[in-house]
Amino acid sequence: MDHTKILEVAVVGGGPAGMSAALVFGRAMISTVIINEEQARNMVTQGSHGFLTRDGVHPSELLQIAKDQLAQYTQVNYVKGRVSEVKQEEKIFIIKTSQGDIFKAKHIVFATGYQENIQQVNLPGIELVYGKTVYPCPFCDGWERRNQPLALFGEEAFVFEFAKTVSHWTNDLIVFTNGKKVLSEEQKQALKQNKVGLVEDSIEKLISTNGQLQGVQLTHGQTISRQGGFLLSTGEKQACEIPAQLGVETNDDGTYKSNEWGKSEIEGIYIIGDAKNGFGGIAASVAEGAKVASMMIHEIIHQKWVTV
């Protein structure tokens, strides 16, 4: 590929949103490069769920299918690499990768997602079970843990609302706040009335074997048997800080600001997927990637149209 050529679009990130956008660009013959580090947050899981026709497929297989199908569109170049720098010069974005490649594009789409920092979560042993029997999302993995004795780990007041949701998948749920007194007496009573347990003692460690959660050991020595669970916070943050460096603002929750069509306040910069929405799931990310790409194509065509 001629890296000196000015492309219409550069897509940074090759998760569901980015690959979906690239597919739509390819089918519209829009010159595009998609640069993907292939370090998606969901690679730790044993399967991705909730995406019609691919329910239960491992994320790596889903990526390979997307790459194979994208390959027929000759105006889309898939590049495995990490974008290290983006500069804007006279309305052209200059994209540099850590591998030494340089690309130029009129528009740039950041589909860089969120990055989890499990090591920062105050739960010794969580890294051994995360993505295997403890997860962040019951819509993604609740079916596999249905009707099992589950734990819900959370040290913030919102754990009460999350408990309402998770309790739908099991009648044996215990909320662990790890030494934090974050719930009101009214909320505690509501949990009790709905047969949801509450343990406010500090946690010594999670006990597991080969990724299978077996119990929660408290600092005073008691171990409470559990077979799986969910985590309120995974220490998540933006996986890519380049949009912020370019001047894109963030919302209070850390997501990048852009409108419903992915447009940021900076001309030519678009944000889609988890970088825009936080966690949205595969199906929603695929849909957004296609929607934003379609809108961008309409604008590109309109700009090329000669008026008299």
LOTIMI-42622 format. One line per 4 residues: their letters; for each residue x, y, z of N, C-alpha, C. Coordinates in steps of 0.1 Angstrom, whole numbers. Layout:
BEGIN
A = X/Y/Z/X/Y/Z/X/Y/Z ~ ...
END
This chain:
BEGIN
MDHT = 8/-12/0/0/0/0/9/12/0 ~ 5/22/-8/12/35/-9/9/43/3 ~ 18/44/13/15/51/25/15/66/23 ~ 20/71/12/19/86/10/6/90/4
KILE = -2/81/0/-16/84/-5/-25/89/6 ~ -32/99/4/-42/104/14/-55/96/13 ~ -58/89/23/-70/81/23/-82/89/28 ~ -93/84/25/-105/90/31/-106/88/46
VAVV = -104/76/50/-107/72/64/-96/63/70 ~ -92/66/82/-84/57/90/-92/53/102 ~ -93/40/104/-101/35/116/-90/29/126 ~ -90/35/138/-81/30/148/-89/21/158
GGGP = -85/8/158/-92/-2/166/-100/-11/158 ~ -98/-24/160/-105/-34/152/-114/-43/160 ~ -121/-38/170/-131/-45/177/-144/-46/168 ~ -155/-50/174/-167/-51/166/-171/-38/159
AGMS = -170/-26/166/-174/-14/161/-165/-10/149 ~ -152/-11/151/-142/-7/141/-143/-16/129 ~ -144/-29/130/-144/-38/119/-157/-37/111 ~ -168/-34/119/-181/-32/112/-181/-19/103
AALV = -175/-8/109/-173/4/101/-165/1/89 ~ -153/-6/90/-145/-9/79/-152/-16/68 ~ -160/-26/72/-168/-34/62/-177/-25/54 ~ -184/-16/60/-193/-6/53/-185/3/44
FGRA = -173/8/49/-165/16/40/-160/8/28 ~ -156/-4/30/-151/-13/19/-162/-15/9 ~ -174/-17/13/-185/-20/3/-189/-7/-4 ~ -185/4/1/-188/17/-6/-175/22/-13
MIST = -165/14/-14/-153/17/-21/-146/30/-16 ~ -146/31/-3/-140/42/4/-126/38/8 ~ -116/45/4/-102/41/7/-100/43/22 ~ -96/31/28/-96/30/43/-84/22/48
VIIN = -78/26/59/-69/17/66/-75/15/80 ~ -75/3/84/-79/0/98/-67/-6/105 ~ -63/0/116/-51/-4/124/-56/-9/137 ~ -52/-22/140/-57/-29/151/-46/-36/159
EEQA = -45/-33/172/-35/-38/180/-38/-53/184 ~ -50/-57/183/-54/-71/186/-52/-74/200 ~ -56/-64/209/-55/-66/224/-68/-63/230 ~ -79/-69/225/-92/-65/230/-94/-70/244
RNMV = -103/-62/251/-105/-65/265/-112/-79/267 ~ -120/-83/257/-128/-95/259/-120/-108/255 ~ -107/-107/252/-99/-119/249/-97/-128/261 ~ -100/-123/273/-98/-131/285/-109/-141/287
TQGS = -120/-139/280/-132/-147/282/-131/-160/274 ~ -140/-169/277/-140/-182/270/-149/-182/258 ~ -157/-172/257/-166/-170/246/-174/-157/247 ~ -178/-152/235/-186/-139/235/-200/-143/232
HGFL = -209/-136/238/-223/-140/237/-232/-128/233 ~ -244/-132/228/-254/-122/225/-254/-116/211 ~ -245/-121/203/-244/-117/189/-250/-127/180 ~ -261/-124/174/-268/-134/166/-259/-140/155
TRDG = -260/-153/154/-253/-162/145/-239/-165/150 ~ -234/-158/160/-220/-161/165/-221/-162/181 ~ -232/-166/186/-233/-167/201/-224/-178/206 ~ -215/-174/215/-206/-184/221/-192/-185/215
VHPS = -191/-178/203/-178/-179/196/-167/-171/204 ~ -155/-176/204/-144/-169/211/-141/-156/204 ~ -138/-145/211/-135/-133/204/-124/-134/194 ~ -114/-142/196/-103/-144/186/-109/-150/173
ELLQ = -118/-159/174/-125/-165/162/-133/-154/155 ~ -140/-146/163/-149/-136/157/-140/-126/149 ~ -129/-122/155/-120/-113/148/-115/-119/135 ~ -111/-132/135/-106/-138/123/-116/-139/112
IAKD = -129/-142/116/-140/-142/106/-141/-128/100 ~ -140/-118/108/-142/-104/103/-130/-101/94 ~ -118/-105/97/-106/-102/89/-108/-109/75 ~ -112/-122/76/-114/-130/63/-124/-123/54
QLAQ = -135/-119/60/-145/-113/51/-142/-99/46 ~ -133/-92/54/-129/-79/50/-119/-79/39 ~ -112/-90/38/-101/-92/28/-105/-90/14 ~ -117/-93/10/-121/-91/-4/-123/-77/-8
YTQV = -124/-68/1/-126/-54/-2/-112/-47/-4 ~ -108/-45/-16/-94/-41/-19/-91/-27/-14 ~ -101/-19/-12/-98/-5/-8/-97/-4/7 ~ -98/-15/14/-96/-15/28/-83/-23/32
NYVK = -74/-16/39/-61/-23/43/-61/-25/58 ~ -61/-38/62/-60/-41/76/-46/-42/80 ~ -42/-35/90/-28/-34/95/-28/-38/110 ~ -21/-48/114/-19/-52/128/-8/-43/133
GRVS = -12/-35/143/-2/-26/149/-8/-17/159 ~ 0/-9/166/-5/1/176/-2/15/171 ~ -12/23/171/-11/37/168/-4/44/179 ~ 7/51/176/15/57/187/13/72/187
EVKQ = 9/78/175/8/92/174/-1/96/163 ~ -9/106/165/-18/112/155/-16/127/155 ~ -13/133/144/-12/148/143/-22/152/132 ~ -27/164/133/-35/170/122/-28/182/116
EEKI = -27/181/103/-20/192/96/-29/195/84 ~ -34/208/84/-42/213/73/-53/203/69 ~ -61/199/79/-73/190/78/-69/176/74 ~ -57/172/74/-52/158/72/-46/152/84
FIIK = -51/140/88/-46/133/99/-34/125/95 ~ -23/126/102/-11/118/100/-10/108/112 ~ -11/96/108/-11/85/118/2/77/118 ~ 8/76/129/21/69/130/18/57/139
TSQG = 24/45/136/23/33/144/37/31/151 ~ 36/23/161/48/19/168/57/10/160 ~ 52/4/149/59/-4/140/66/4/129 ~ 64/17/129/71/26/119/63/30/107
DIFK = 50/25/106/42/29/94/36/43/96 ~ 34/50/85/28/63/86/16/63/75 ~ 5/67/80/-7/68/71/-13/82/72 ~ -19/86/61/-26/99/60/-41/97/57
AKHI = -49/105/64/-64/103/61/-71/116/64 ~ -82/118/56/-91/130/58/-99/129/70 ~ -103/117/74/-112/114/86/-105/103/94 ~ -108/104/107/-102/93/116/-114/89/125
VFAT = -115/76/126/-125/70/135/-118/62/146 ~ -120/66/159/-115/59/170/-125/49/175 ~ -121/36/174/-129/25/179/-120/17/188 ~ -114/25/197/-103/19/205/-107/12/218
GYQE = -120/14/222/-125/6/233/-120/10/247 ~ -124/2/256/-120/4/270/-109/-6/274 ~ -102/-3/284/-91/-12/289/-94/-15/303 ~ -94/-28/307/-97/-32/321/-83/-33/328
NIQQ = -84/-30/341/-72/-30/349/-75/-39/362 ~ -76/-52/359/-80/-61/369/-70/-61/381 ~ -58/-59/378/-47/-59/388/-50/-48/398 ~ -57/-38/395/-60/-27/404/-72/-29/413
VNLP = -80/-40/409/-91/-43/417/-87/-49/430 ~ -93/-45/441/-89/-49/455/-95/-62/458 ~ -92/-73/450/-97/-86/453/-86/-96/450 ~ -78/-100/459/-67/-110/457/-73/-123/451
GIEL = -67/-127/440/-72/-139/433/-82/-136/422 ~ -86/-124/420/-96/-121/409/-90/-124/395 ~ -77/-122/394/-71/-124/380/-72/-138/376 ~ -74/-147/385/-74/-162/382/-88/-166/378
VYGK = -98/-158/381/-112/-162/378/-119/-153/368 ~ -113/-141/366/-119/-131/357/-120/-136/343 ~ -132/-135/337/-134/-140/323/-137/-155/322 ~ -135/-162/334/-138/-176/334/-150/-180/342
TVYP = -151/-175/354/-163/-177/362/-168/-164/369 ~ -160/-153/368/-164/-140/373/-163/-130/362 ~ -174/-122/360/-175/-114/348/-181/-100/352 ~ -180/-91/343/-186/-78/345/-201/-76/341
CPFC = -205/-85/332/-218/-83/326/-227/-95/326 ~ -239/-95/333/-248/-107/333/-255/-109/320 ~ -256/-99/312/-263/-101/299/-254/-109/290 ~ -240/-108/292/-231/-115/284/-229/-129/289
DGWE = -228/-131/302/-224/-144/308/-233/-149/318 ~ -245/-142/321/-254/-147/331/-260/-161/328 ~ -263/-163/315/-269/-176/312/-260/-188/316 ~ -247/-187/314/-238/-198/318/-237/-199/333
RRNQ = -241/-189/341/-241/-190/356/-255/-190/362 ~ -265/-193/354/-279/-192/358/-281/-203/369 ~ -288/-198/379/-293/-207/390/-281/-213/399 ~ -270/-206/398/-258/-211/406/-256/-201/418
PLAL = -249/-206/429/-246/-197/440/-236/-186/435 ~ -240/-174/434/-231/-163/429/-227/-153/439 ~ -216/-146/436/-212/-135/444/-212/-123/435 ~ -215/-111/441/-215/-99/435/-205/-90/442
FGEE = -194/-86/436/-184/-78/443/-185/-63/439 ~ -186/-55/449/-187/-40/446/-185/-32/459 ~ -178/-22/458/-174/-13/469/-180/1/468 ~ -190/2/459/-197/15/457/-212/13/459
AFVF = -219/24/461/-233/23/464/-241/17/453 ~ -236/19/440/-244/14/429/-244/-2/429 ~ -237/-8/438/-238/-23/438/-252/-27/442 ~ -260/-19/448/-274/-22/452/-282/-23/439
EFAK = -280/-14/430/-288/-14/417/-283/-26/409 ~ -270/-29/409/-265/-40/401/-270/-53/407 ~ -272/-54/420/-277/-66/426/-291/-69/421 ~ -299/-59/419/-313/-61/414/-312/-69/400
TVSH = -303/-64/392/-301/-70/379/-296/-84/380 ~ -285/-86/387/-279/-99/388/-288/-110/394 ~ -296/-105/404/-305/-115/410/-315/-121/401 ~ -317/-116/389/-326/-122/380/-321/-135/375
WTND = -308/-137/375/-302/-150/370/-300/-161/380 ~ -302/-157/393/-301/-167/404/-309/-163/416 ~ -313/-174/423/-320/-172/436/-310/-173/448 ~ -297/-174/445/-287/-175/455/-276/-165/452
LIVF = -278/-153/456/-268/-142/454/-264/-136/467 ~ -251/-134/468/-246/-126/480/-238/-115/475 ~ -241/-103/480/-233/-91/477/-221/-90/487 ~ -209/-88/482/-197/-86/490/-192/-72/488
TNGK = -192/-64/499/-187/-50/497/-172/-48/502 ~ -166/-59/507/-152/-59/510/-148/-48/520 ~ -155/-48/531/-152/-39/542/-158/-26/541 ~ -165/-23/530/-170/-9/528/-185/-9/533
KVLS = -189/2/540/-203/3/544/-209/13/535 ~ -214/8/523/-219/17/513/-234/17/511 ~ -241/8/518/-255/7/516/-263/13/528 ~ -274/19/525/-282/24/536/-290/13/542
EEQK = -296/16/554/-304/6/561/-316/2/552 ~ -322/11/545/-333/8/536/-329/-1/525 ~ -317/1/519/-312/-8/509/-309/-22/514 ~ -303/-23/526/-300/-35/532/-313/-43/535
QALK = -324/-36/539/-336/-43/541/-342/-48/528 ~ -341/-40/517/-346/-44/504/-339/-56/499 ~ -326/-57/501/-318/-69/498/-324/-81/505 ~ -326/-80/518/-331/-91/526/-345/-95/522
QNKV = -353/-86/519/-367/-89/514/-367/-96/501 ~ -357/-94/493/-356/-100/480/-346/-112/480 ~ -343/-117/493/-335/-129/495/-321/-128/489 ~ -315/-116/489/-302/-114/485/-293/-112/497
GLVE = -283/-120/498/-274/-119/510/-265/-107/509 ~ -259/-103/521/-250/-92/521/-239/-95/531 ~ -226/-94/527/-215/-95/535/-206/-83/534 ~ -204/-76/545/-197/-63/545/-183/-65/550
DSIE = -179/-77/554/-166/-80/560/-155/-79/548 ~ -143/-76/552/-132/-75/543/-129/-89/537 ~ -124/-89/525/-121/-102/518/-106/-104/518 ~ -102/-116/523/-88/-120/523/-84/-124/509
KLIS = -92/-133/502/-88/-137/489/-100/-145/483 ~ -100/-147/470/-109/-156/463/-102/-169/461 ~ -109/-180/464/-104/-193/463/-109/-199/450 ~ -100/-205/442/-104/-210/429/-95/-222/425
TNGQ = -99/-229/415/-91/-240/409/-93/-239/394 ~ -82/-237/386/-83/-237/372/-94/-227/367 ~ -94/-215/373/-104/-205/369/-118/-207/374 ~ -121/-217/381/-134/-220/387/-134/-214/401
LQGV = -142/-204/403/-144/-198/417/-150/-209/426 ~ -145/-211/437/-150/-220/447/-155/-214/460 ~ -149/-202/463/-153/-196/475/-147/-182/478 ~ -152/-175/487/-147/-162/491/-143/-163/505
QLTH = -129/-161/507/-124/-162/521/-123/-148/527 ~ -129/-147/539/-129/-134/545/-117/-133/554 ~ -114/-120/558/-101/-118/566/-102/-125/580 ~ -114/-127/585/-115/-133/598/-115/-149/597
GQTI = -113/-154/585/-111/-168/583/-123/-176/577 ~ -135/-171/578/-146/-178/572/-145/-178/557 ~ -149/-189/551/-150/-191/536/-164/-193/532 ~ -169/-185/523/-183/-187/518/-182/-193/504
SRQG = -189/-204/503/-189/-211/490/-196/-203/479 ~ -190/-201/468/-196/-195/456/-191/-202/443 ~ -199/-203/433/-195/-209/421/-192/-200/409 ~ -195/-187/411/-193/-177/400/-197/-164/406
GFLL = -196/-154/397/-200/-141/402/-198/-130/392 ~ -201/-118/396/-200/-106/388/-193/-95/396 ~ -187/-86/388/-178/-75/394/-184/-62/389 ~ -186/-53/399/-192/-40/396/-181/-31/389
STGE = -169/-32/393/-159/-23/387/-147/-32/383 ~ -142/-30/371/-130/-37/366/-118/-28/365 ~ -119/-16/371/-108/-6/370/-106/-1/355 ~ -117/-1/348/-117/2/334/-113/17/331
KQAC = -107/19/320/-103/33/316/-102/32/300 ~ -101/44/294/-99/45/280/-86/37/276 ~ -88/29/265/-76/21/260/-66/30/253 ~ -71/41/248/-63/50/239/-65/65/244
EIPA = -54/71/246/-55/85/251/-53/95/240 ~ -51/90/228/-48/100/216/-60/109/213 ~ -73/105/214/-83/114/212/-83/126/221 ~ -80/123/234/-78/134/244/-67/143/240
QLGV = -56/138/235/-44/146/231/-48/155/219 ~ -57/150/211/-62/158/200/-72/168/204 ~ -77/168/216/-86/178/221/-100/173/223 ~ -103/160/221/-116/155/223/-119/154/238
ETND = -130/160/243/-134/160/257/-140/147/261 ~ -140/145/274/-145/133/280/-157/137/289 ~ -166/127/290/-178/128/299/-173/125/313 ~ -182/127/323/-179/124/337/-175/110/339
DGTY = -180/101/331/-177/87/333/-164/82/326 ~ -158/92/319/-145/89/312/-147/85/298 ~ -159/84/293/-161/81/279/-159/94/271 ~ -154/92/258/-152/104/250/-165/110/245
KSNE = -166/123/244/-178/130/239/-179/129/224 ~ -190/124/219/-194/125/205/-209/124/204 ~ -215/129/193/-229/128/192/-234/114/188 ~ -247/113/185/-252/100/182/-247/94/169
WGKS = -241/103/161/-234/98/148/-219/97/150 ~ -215/97/162/-200/95/164/-192/107/163 ~ -198/119/158/-190/131/156/-185/137/169 ~ -172/140/170/-167/148/181/-168/162/178
EIEG = -164/171/187/-165/185/184/-153/190/175 ~ -144/181/172/-133/184/164/-136/178/150 ~ -135/186/140/-139/182/126/-130/171/122 ~ -136/161/117/-129/149/111/-126/138/121
IYII = -129/140/134/-127/130/144/-140/124/148 ~ -141/110/148/-153/103/152/-149/93/163 ~ -158/91/172/-156/81/183/-168/71/183 ~ -165/58/183/-176/48/183/-172/37/192
GDAK = -182/29/195/-180/17/203/-178/20/218 ~ -171/12/225/-169/13/240/-162/26/243 ~ -154/32/235/-147/44/237/-157/55/239 ~ -168/54/232/-179/64/233/-189/61/243
NGFG = -193/48/245/-204/44/252/-201/37/266 ~ -188/34/268/-185/25/279/-188/11/274 ~ -192/2/282/-195/-12/277/-209/-12/271 ~ -209/-16/258/-222/-16/251/-226/-30/245
GIAA = -217/-39/245/-219/-52/240/-216/-53/225 ~ -214/-65/220/-209/-67/206/-219/-62/196 ~ -232/-67/198/-242/-64/188/-244/-49/187 ~ -245/-42/198/-247/-27/198/-235/-20/191
SVAE = -223/-25/194/-211/-19/188/-210/-21/173 ~ -214/-33/168/-215/-36/154/-225/-27/147 ~ -236/-25/153/-247/-16/148/-242/-2/147 ~ -235/3/157/-231/17/157/-220/19/147
GAKV = -211/9/145/-200/10/135/-206/12/121 ~ -216/4/118/-223/4/105/-230/17/103 ~ -237/22/114/-245/34/113/-236/46/111 ~ -225/47/118/-216/59/117/-209/59/104
ASMM = -205/47/99/-198/46/86/-207/50/75 ~ -220/46/76/-230/50/65/-232/65/65 ~ -233/71/76/-234/86/77/-222/92/71 ~ -210/88/75/-198/94/69/-197/92/54
IHEI = -201/81/49/-201/79/34/-210/89/28 ~ -222/91/33/-231/101/28/-225/115/27 ~ -218/118/38/-211/131/38/-199/132/28 ~ -192/121/27/-181/121/17/-186/122/3
IHQK = -197/115/0/-203/116/-14/-208/130/-16 ~ -214/136/-6/-220/149/-8/-209/159/-10 ~ -197/158/-4/-186/167/-5/-180/166/-19 ~ -181/154/-26/-176/152/-39/-185/157/-50
WVTV = -198/159/-47/-208/162/-57/-206/176/-62 ~ -205/177/-75/-203/190/-81/-217/197/-84 ~ -218/209/-78/-230/216/-80/-228/227/-90 ~ -239/231/-97/-238/242/-107/-245/254/-103
END
